[in-house]
């Protein structure tokens, strides 16, 4: 994986009343503030130099959500890689586990960006401003378009606990 053009993430899943559910994060910042469709993502991030992609996925989960990934009685599912519209690749694993979004840690990662664009003004925003569980069918409607393939792969491969 090449830094800046790739990322790795961990997608939690569980079985809810309406079937399979996934934990997604809403991208932070003013551009995404009023958007739902295409504004939700697998918690993910870019690898450090020489970092194993799976290690990246686990580290980024902790950084973006403020808590370490919960343990699972099942083996993680390798969802493979997808390529997003701008060319960035996303490698993901899925883990059967539950996590209460209300209990996320206060130490969550932020990003600095120029806002409004071309204004010269810099603002710091959370990478993910909220996290929630989505039934799989609804998740497909809100997740970044290329990441919908990861959801389809999970649906095909997810073992029952």
N, C-alpha and C positions, 0 to 999 in steps of 0.2 A: 504494500500500500504506500502511496506517495503522499507525504504531508501536504495539506492544502487542497488536494484533489480527492481525498478519500476520508471516510470516517467509519467508525464502528460503534455499534450500539447493542443494548440489551432490551428486549421487549418482554415485559411480564405478561403472562396470561393466566386466566382462571376460568372455571366453569361457573357461570351464574345462572339465575333463574331462566334467562332467555338464551342460554347456550354459551358459547365461547365469548369471553371479554378480554380486552387488551388495555394496558395502561399506556396512555400517550401523554405527551407534554405539548402545551400550546406555546408557540414561539413568542418570546417577549419583544417588547419595543413598540414604538408608535406605529410602525408600518403594519403590524399584525394585530393591533389592539382591537379593531372592530371586525376582524375576519375570523371565520370559522372554517369554511371549506379550504383545504390546502394549507391550513395554518397549524396543524397538529403533526407531531413527529415522534418517532422512536427516540428515546433519550440516547444521544450519540455524540461523538466528537472526533476530532482529529488525533491521529497517533503522534506520540513523541518519537523522536529519531530512534529508529531501530526497535520500536515497541511492537510486540506481538498484537495482532488485531483483537484477539479475545481479551487480552489484558487491557487494551484501550477501551473496549466496551464496558468492562467492569469498572474501570477508573472513572470513565465519563458518567456512568450511571450515578456513582457516588457524588461526583462534582456537581452534576446538574440537579439532582434531587436532594442532596444534603444528607443522605443516609446510604449505607452500603446496601448492595442488592441482597434481598432476603434469600435464605437457603431454600432448596427444593428437594422433595423426596424423589424427583425424577431427574434424568439427565437433560441438560440443555439441548435444544433443537437448533442445529445449524441451518439458518434460513438462506444462507448464501449471500450473494451480492446483487444489488440493483444499481442502475445508473440513472441519476436524476437529470432533469432537463438541461441544467447548466453544465453537465458532464461529470459532476462529482459522483464517485461511487460510494455506496453505503453497504457495509457488511454487517449482518445482524445475527444474533442468537436469540432464541426465545426461552424463557424460563417459567415453569409452572410455579407460581408463588402468589401470595396475597400481600398487599401493602395498603395501608390506610393513607390516602393522600393528605388527610388532616394532620398526620404525624410526621410530615417531612421536616427535615432539618432546616435551621435558619441559614446555615452557611451554604449558599447555592451560588453557582458560577454566574458571572456577569460578562457582558461584552460592551466595549465602548464603540460607538458609531457616531457618524456625523448626522445630525438631525436639526432642522430639515436638510435634505440633500443640498449640497453645494453652498451651505450657509456658513461653514467654518466652525459652527458650534458643535461641541462634542457632548454626548450624553452617555451615561452608563445605564444599561438595562439588564434585567435578568435574561439568561439564555432561554429559560422556560419560565413563564409567569404563572402558569397553573398546570396541574396534572389531574387527570381523571380517568376512570374506567369507562370504556366504551364497548357496547355490544358489537361484535364483529361487523355486522351489516352496516351499522351507523359509522363505525370507524373508517370504513372504506370511503365514506362521503366527506370526511374531514381531514384525513391524512394527506400528506404530500403525495401527489399523484404517483410517482414512481414507487413509493413505499407500499402502495396497495398490493403490489406483487408479493411483498413480504407477508402481508396478512393472508393472502391466498395460499402461500406456501405453508404458513402455520396451520391454517384450516385443514390442509391435506395431511399434515404430519403430526399434529398435536396428539400425544397420548393422553389417555384419561388416567387420573391419579388413582 
